[in-house]
Amino acid sequence: MKLMMVAGELSGDTHGGALLAGLKTRLPELDAFGIGGPRMRAAGLRALHDLAELQVHGLLEILAHLPRLYRILWQMEAALDRERPDAVLLIDYPGFNLKLAAAAKARGIRVVYYSSPQIWAWRGGRLKTIAKVVDKMIVLFPFERDIYERAGLNAEFLGHPLVGERATTEEVAALQTRLGGAEGPPIVAIMPGSRPSEIKRILPILLAGIRLIEQAGWRGRWVLPVAPNLDAAAVRREVASAGVPVRVEERAFLPLLRLARLALVASGTATLQVALAGIPFVVVYRVAPLSYGIARRFAYVKHFAIVNILAGREVVPELLQEELTPERVRDAMLALARQPERQAELRRGLLEATAALGSPGAYERAAARIAEYLNA
């Protein structure tokens, strides 16, 4: 059996790697090919392109990359004709993947979609398109299932894969040792994003904010768990040039979630991971002004962070665009750091917001259901 798989983001590679590993145990002869990153390749993907070729940040910024993205899309459409897969498994990344889904559907190839496009946040007009070109949808949030079922699409919620994801005790102990042991100032996670463009726009502001916090007399052990797709040496140089006591750690994201007392987190998947860990945090984000203006103009939701969307209110503070300044970072973090009762209130809000995300084992359930669907 042949399966084309496409992920265009680092989080999609995580999803794809786990799903492919689960599929391989159920379908040992499966030949999976397509676009992915290191986790999907490690699970056995025959990569035609690396997901790094697809990564673009911002609505306006994508314009300069359109020729390259369309060349890759056309090459993948040609691969549909050449390889003739039994099905296509697409993971998030809707701008690219929905076009590929339409191409597969036109060729009579079944389309499975994992991690729904966020039509509930904006671009709800895509719903009719998705219902036409996708045969099976597996969503990550329970309210998404109802939206798709009303549109006549076969959709299931099998739990969110981040529930239950934890570092080992050994990994946590090793990181704690590198950070100076259990005693000392509170550990604060700094998570400026996983894309180079996010690092460029967000990290300098966070570093300047940390400098102001230190000048205000509050001390923390600041730790930046650099994403595996980023140049860790370049991030270290940026931190060093800022002259702030931020420690850059590789392969430390999950262990840090068990050690951090507070966090500064760029909007994205990381906010949900931090929320599930129960860490009080501040959400930050900045893109090109026109990109943000377009997104806000067509957005259906009031908040940016997924935990606030799930709660229907602002559980964690958001510093977006012009509000993201060193001074605002200082004020928001000090308001959390100096008020234990506010931290406790925020933890309760995080628990309530994430309570409906299911039990551990979502990838295994999804792999089982996809294998069942492919065999049907």
VENKA-V976772 format. One record per backbone hydrogen bond with DSSP energy under -0.5 kcal/mol. NH is the residue of the N-H (numbers start at 1). CO is the residue of the C=O. E is the energy in kcal/mol with one decimal. If there is no record, write none. Layout:
nh = (NH;NH)
co = (CO;CO)
e = (E;E)
//
This chain:
nh = (3;4;5;6;7;8;13;14;15;16;17;18;19;20;21;22;23;24;25;26;27;30;31;32;33;34;35;36;41;42;43;44;45;46;47;48;49;51;53;54;55;58;62;63;64;65;66;66;69;70;71;72;73;74;75;76;77;78;79;80;81;82;83;84;84;86;87;88;89;90;90;91;92;92;96;97;98;100;101;102;103;104;105;106;107;107;108;109;110;112;113;114;115;119;121;122;123;126;127;128;129;130;131;132;133;134;135;136;137;138;139;139;144;145;145;146;147;148;149;150;151;152;153;155;156;158;158;160;163;165;166;172;173;174;175;176;177;178;179;180;181;188;189;190;191;191;199;200;201;202;203;203;204;205;206;207;208;209;210;211;212;213;214;215;216;217;218;219;221;222;222;223;224;225;226;226;230;232;235;236;237;238;239;240;241;242;243;243;244;246;247;247;248;249;249;251;256;257;258;258;259;260;261;262;263;264;265;266;267;271;272;272;273;274;275;276;277;278;279;280;280;282;283;284;285;292;293;294;295;296;297;298;299;300;301;308;309;310;311;312;313;315;319;320;321;323;324;325;329;330;331;332;333;334;335;336;337;338;339;342;343;344;345;346;347;348;349;350;351;352;353;354;355;355;357;365;366;367;368;369;370;371;372;373;374;375;376)
co = (31;87;33;89;35;91;9;10;11;12;13;14;15;16;17;18;19;20;21;22;23;27;1;30;3;46;5;49;37;38;39;41;40;32;45;34;34;36;50;51;51;56;58;60;61;62;62;63;65;66;67;68;69;70;71;72;73;74;75;76;77;78;79;79;80;2;2;110;4;88;112;6;114;115;93;93;94;96;97;98;99;100;101;102;103;104;105;104;86;88;136;90;138;117;118;118;298;123;124;125;125;126;127;128;129;130;111;111;154;113;137;156;141;141;142;142;143;144;145;146;147;149;148;153;137;139;156;357;160;162;164;168;169;170;171;172;173;174;175;177;176;221;262;223;189;264;195;196;197;198;198;199;199;202;202;203;204;205;206;207;208;209;210;211;212;214;213;217;186;220;245;188;247;223;224;249;227;230;231;232;233;234;235;236;237;238;239;240;239;244;222;245;246;224;247;226;252;253;254;255;256;256;187;187;280;189;282;191;284;268;268;269;269;270;271;272;273;275;274;261;278;263;317;265;319;288;289;290;291;292;293;294;295;121;121;305;305;306;307;308;308;313;283;318;285;320;321;323;325;326;327;328;329;330;331;332;333;334;336;339;339;340;341;342;343;344;345;346;347;348;349;350;351;352;354;361;362;363;364;365;366;367;368;369;370;371;372)
e = (-2.5;-2.1;-2.7;-1.7;-1.7;-0.6;-1.9;-1.7;-2.3;-3.3;-2.7;-1.9;-2.7;-2.7;-2.0;-2.1;-2.4;-2.5;-1.3;-0.9;-3.1;-2.3;-3.0;-0.7;-2.2;-2.0;-2.3;-1.3;-2.3;-2.3;-1.4;-1.3;-2.5;-2.6;-1.1;-3.6;-1.3;-1.8;-2.0;-2.0;-0.8;-0.5;-0.8;-1.6;-0.7;-1.1;-0.7;-1.0;-2.5;-2.9;-1.9;-2.0;-2.4;-2.7;-2.0;-2.3;-2.2;-2.2;-1.7;-1.5;-1.3;-2.4;-3.2;-0.5;-1.5;-1.9;-0.9;-2.3;-3.5;-0.6;-2.8;-2.2;-1.8;-0.7;-0.7;-2.7;-2.3;-1.8;-2.5;-1.9;-1.8;-2.4;-2.9;-2.2;-0.8;-0.8;-1.7;-2.6;-0.8;-3.3;-3.1;-3.2;-2.4;-2.4;-1.5;-1.8;-0.7;-1.8;-1.9;-0.6;-0.6;-3.0;-2.4;-1.3;-1.8;-2.1;-2.1;-1.8;-2.9;-2.9;-0.6;-2.6;-1.4;-0.8;-0.6;-0.8;-1.2;-2.1;-2.6;-1.9;-0.7;-1.6;-2.4;-1.0;-2.1;-0.8;-0.5;-2.8;-1.6;-1.9;-0.5;-2.2;-2.5;-2.2;-2.1;-2.6;-2.1;-1.9;-1.7;-1.4;-3.0;-2.5;-2.3;-3.0;-0.6;-3.1;-2.1;-2.2;-1.9;-2.9;-0.7;-1.0;-0.6;-0.6;-2.0;-2.6;-2.0;-2.2;-2.5;-2.0;-1.7;-2.2;-2.6;-2.2;-1.4;-1.5;-1.7;-0.5;-3.1;-0.9;-0.7;-2.9;-3.2;-0.6;-1.2;-1.5;-1.9;-1.1;-2.0;-2.5;-2.1;-2.1;-2.4;-2.8;-2.4;-1.2;-0.9;-0.8;-1.0;-2.2;-3.0;-0.5;-0.5;-2.6;-0.6;-0.6;-2.2;-1.3;-0.6;-1.2;-1.4;-2.8;-3.1;-1.2;-1.1;-2.5;-2.6;-3.0;-2.1;-1.2;-0.7;-0.8;-1.7;-2.6;-2.1;-2.6;-1.3;-1.4;-1.9;-0.6;-0.6;-1.9;-2.9;-2.4;-1.8;-2.3;-2.5;-2.5;-2.3;-2.8;-2.0;-1.7;-0.7;-4.6;-0.8;-0.5;-2.0;-2.9;-1.7;-1.6;-1.2;-1.3;-3.1;-0.6;-2.2;-2.4;-1.7;-1.5;-2.5;-2.4;-2.5;-2.7;-2.4;-2.6;-1.9;-1.2;-3.3;-2.3;-1.3;-0.7;-1.8;-2.3;-2.0;-2.3;-2.4;-2.0;-1.9;-2.4;-2.2;-2.2;-2.3;-1.8;-0.6;-0.7;-1.5;-2.1;-2.5;-3.1;-2.3;-2.1;-2.7;-2.6;-2.2;-2.1;-2.8;-2.0;-1.0)
//
